[in-house]
Amino acid sequence: MTAATMTLDGDASMARPPHKLLTLAEPGRALSELAAFYALRPLLGQLPKGDGHGVLVLPGFMASDGSTAPLRSLLDDLGYRTAGWGLGRNVRVDNARIDAMANCVEELHDASGGKVSIVGWSLGGVFARELAKLMPEKVRFVISLGSPISDDRNHTNARRLFEFLNGKEPEPMQGGRFLDLGKAPPVPTTSILTKTDGVVHWRGSVQADDHPHCENIEVHASHCGMGVNPLVAYAVADRLAQADGAWKPFAPRGLASLAFPKGKLN
């Protein structure tokens, strides 16, 4: 029995996608989150300021840099040097695309003069983690948003479309890469997830405690609105504001502590 077919408490459980009702509710919920993001934008601008290090933001499956523009704009205002990936829509998973993303990390590393953080939404979070494994010396922090980081694609209802476009074994896997998605990279890593995700079942986004600087943060959000969800923005800003080498577990303060779910993920 593999880890992909185990629940968090160790009982056997078949991986499955989210309930169809959650999926059908995604568009309306995402629009509400976008509206809330812009309504609260002045307050979000008061989140902890950054130190100017580079932050690469990767879009989700079938999405482009346009989807991450609001989050990147906020992070720019908070003092980071952000960059989109500039590779169009996130559709194909092949070696050329992986090499292009690695070049994005290299370029931002050189331009900013130090290690970069990578924030990846959905499939972009999978890429973020794998890039950090390939070049940990250039990556400071990884944050994934609703990402299917399990090796079992049955956690997502996008599996059939993904495999139609990329095959059951994409080119990187044929070359021996992307074979242990559940293993966290050797840098501080945060997985932000929601139990009401309508695209990726939340259990597929939970990372194990592979190293001391590995955590999960639960939020109230949809999948398609996660990148513009105010709570997600709060968590991302809080995590990125940590000094390099001074990682501490997420601990929201003040009224914000009331907005985040508490308890274990089980």
C-alpha positions in Angstrom: 0.0 0.0 0.0 1.4 3.4 -1.0 1.3 6.6 0.9 -1.0 8.0 -1.8 -3.8 5.5 -0.7 -3.5 6.3 3.0 -5.5 8.8 5.0 -3.7 11.0 7.4 -4.5 8.8 10.4 -3.2 5.7 8.6 -6.4 4.1 7.5 -6.7 2.8 4.0 -8.7 5.1 1.7 -9.1 5.4 -2.0 -8.0 8.8 -3.4 -10.9 10.6 -4.9 -11.7 14.1 -6.4 -13.8 16.7 -4.6 -17.6 16.4 -4.5 -19.3 17.5 -7.7 -21.3 20.2 -5.8 -18.1 21.9 -4.7 -16.9 21.8 -8.3 -20.1 23.3 -9.6 -19.9 26.1 -7.0 -16.3 27.1 -8.0 -17.1 29.9 -10.5 -19.4 31.8 -8.2 -17.2 31.4 -5.1 -14.1 32.5 -7.1 -15.8 35.7 -8.2 -16.8 36.4 -4.6 -13.2 36.0 -3.5 -12.0 38.3 -6.3 -14.5 40.9 -5.2 -13.4 40.6 -1.6 -9.7 40.9 -2.6 -10.2 44.2 -4.3 -12.6 45.5 -1.6 -9.9 44.7 1.0 -7.0 45.8 -1.2 -6.2 48.9 0.9 -6.0 46.8 4.0 -3.9 44.1 2.3 -1.4 46.7 1.5 -0.7 47.0 5.3 0.5 43.4 5.5 4.1 42.7 6.5 6.6 44.3 4.1 9.1 42.3 2.2 12.9 42.6 2.0 13.0 43.0 -1.8 13.9 39.4 -2.6 12.6 37.9 -5.8 9.3 36.0 -5.9 8.4 33.9 -8.9 4.6 33.2 -9.2 3.5 30.2 -11.3 -0.1 29.8 -12.6 -2.3 26.8 -12.4 -3.2 24.2 -15.0 -4.7 25.9 -18.1 -4.1 29.3 -16.6 -1.6 32.1 -17.5 0.1 35.0 -15.8 -3.1 36.9 -16.0 -4.5 34.8 -13.2 -1.6 35.7 -10.9 -1.5 39.4 -11.7 -3.5 40.5 -8.6 -1.3 38.6 -6.2 1.9 39.8 -7.9 0.7 43.4 -7.8 0.1 43.0 -4.1 3.5 41.5 -3.5 5.1 44.2 -5.5 3.5 46.8 -3.3 4.7 45.0 -0.2 8.3 45.3 -1.4 9.1 42.1 -3.3 10.6 41.8 -6.8 8.0 39.6 -8.4 7.9 37.9 -11.8 5.4 35.8 -13.7 6.7 32.9 -15.7 6.0 34.5 -19.2 5.4 31.0 -20.7 1.8 31.4 -21.8 -0.9 29.0 -20.6 0.1 26.2 -18.2 -0.9 23.2 -20.4 2.1 21.1 -21.5 4.4 19.3 -19.1 7.6 18.5 -21.0 11.3 18.9 -20.5 11.4 22.1 -22.5 8.9 23.7 -20.2 10.8 22.6 -17.1 14.0 24.0 -18.5 12.2 27.3 -19.2 10.9 27.5 -15.7 14.4 26.8 -14.3 15.7 29.7 -16.5 13.0 31.9 -14.9 14.5 31.0 -11.5 18.0 31.7 -12.7 17.1 35.0 -14.2 15.2 36.3 -11.1 18.0 35.0 -8.9 20.5 37.0 -10.9 18.3 40.1 -11.1 17.5 40.2 -7.4 20.9 39.2 -6.2 19.9 36.3 -4.0 17.7 33.3 -3.4 14.1 33.6 -4.7 10.8 32.3 -3.3 8.4 30.5 -5.6 4.6 30.7 -5.2 2.7 28.2 -7.3 -1.1 27.9 -7.7 -2.4 24.4 -8.3 -0.2 22.7 -10.9 2.1 25.7 -10.5 2.7 24.6 -6.9 3.8 21.1 -8.1 6.3 22.9 -10.4 7.5 25.1 -7.6 8.3 22.2 -5.4 10.1 20.3 -8.1 12.1 23.4 -9.1 13.2 23.7 -5.5 14.4 20.1 -5.6 16.4 20.7 -8.8 18.1 24.0 -7.6 17.7 24.3 -3.8 20.8 26.6 -3.7 18.8 29.3 -5.6 15.4 28.9 -3.8 14.6 30.4 -0.4 11.0 29.4 0.1 8.1 27.5 -1.6 4.4 28.1 -1.2 1.8 26.0 -3.0 -1.8 27.0 -3.3 -4.3 24.1 -3.6 -1.7 22.0 -5.4 -2.1 18.3 -6.1 1.2 17.3 -4.4 0.2 13.6 -4.0 1.5 11.1 -6.5 -2.0 9.9 -7.0 -3.8 12.0 -9.7 -7.2 10.6 -8.6 -7.3 13.4 -6.0 -8.1 15.9 -8.8 -11.0 16.0 -11.2 -8.7 17.5 -13.8 -6.9 14.2 -14.2 -8.5 13.1 -17.5 -7.9 16.4 -19.2 -4.3 16.5 -17.9 -3.6 13.0 -19.2 -5.3 13.7 -22.5 -2.9 16.7 -23.0 0.2 15.2 -21.5 -0.2 11.4 -21.4 -0.2 9.3 -18.3 3.5 9.6 -18.0 4.7 13.1 -19.1 8.2 13.5 -20.5 9.9 14.6 -17.3 8.6 11.4 -15.6 10.0 9.3 -18.4 13.4 10.8 -17.6 13.2 10.0 -13.9 11.9 13.3 -12.6 8.6 14.2 -10.9 8.4 10.7 -9.5 8.1 11.6 -5.8 5.7 14.6 -5.7 4.7 14.0 -2.1 8.3 14.5 -0.9 8.8 18.2 0.1 11.9 20.0 -1.3 14.8 20.7 1.0 13.8 24.3 1.7 11.0 25.8 3.9 7.8 24.7 2.3 4.2 25.7 2.9 1.1 24.1 1.4 -2.0 26.3 1.6 -5.2 24.2 1.2 -8.9 24.3 1.7 -11.3 21.5 2.6 -13.9 23.1 0.2 -11.6 22.8 -2.9 -13.7 21.9 -5.9 -10.8 20.8 -8.1 -8.2 19.1 -6.0 -9.3 17.1 -3.0 -7.8 18.7 0.1 -6.1 15.4 1.1 -4.1 15.6 -2.1 -2.6 18.9 -1.0 -1.5 17.8 2.5 2.3 17.4 2.8 3.9 15.1 5.3 6.4 16.4 7.8 9.4 15.5 5.6 11.6 18.1 7.4 11.2 20.6 10.3 10.4 23.5 8.0 7.4 21.9 6.3 3.8 23.0 7.1 0.2 23.0 5.9 -2.1 26.0 6.3 -5.9 25.5 6.0 -8.0 28.4 4.7 -11.7 29.0 3.8 -11.5 29.3 0.0 -12.4 27.8 -3.4 -9.7 26.4 -5.7 -10.2 28.8 -8.6 -10.3 31.8 -6.2 -7.4 30.8 -4.0 -4.9 33.2 -5.7 -7.1 36.2 -4.9 -8.5 35.0 -1.6 -7.7 37.6 1.2 -6.9 34.9 3.7 -4.4 33.3 1.3 -2.9 36.7 0.6 -2.4 37.2 4.4 -0.7 33.8 4.8 1.5 34.3 1.7 2.6 37.7 2.9 3.3 36.4 6.4 5.4 33.5 5.1 7.4 35.5 2.6 8.2 38.2 5.2 10.3 35.8 7.3 14.1 36.4 7.1 16.1 33.8 5.2 17.1 31.1 7.7 14.6 32.3 10.4 11.6 30.1 9.5 8.9 29.7 12.1 5.5 27.9 11.8 2.5 30.0 10.8 0.8 31.7 13.7 -1.8 34.3 12.7 -2.1 37.2 15.1 -4.9 39.3 16.4 -8.3 39.1 14.7 -6.7 37.2 11.8 -6.3 34.2 14.1 -10.1 33.9 14.2 -10.4 33.6 10.4 -8.2 30.5 10.0 -9.5 27.0 10.8 -8.0 25.3 13.8 -7.3 21.7 14.5 -5.6 18.8 12.7 -6.2 17.9 9.1 -7.9 14.6 9.3 
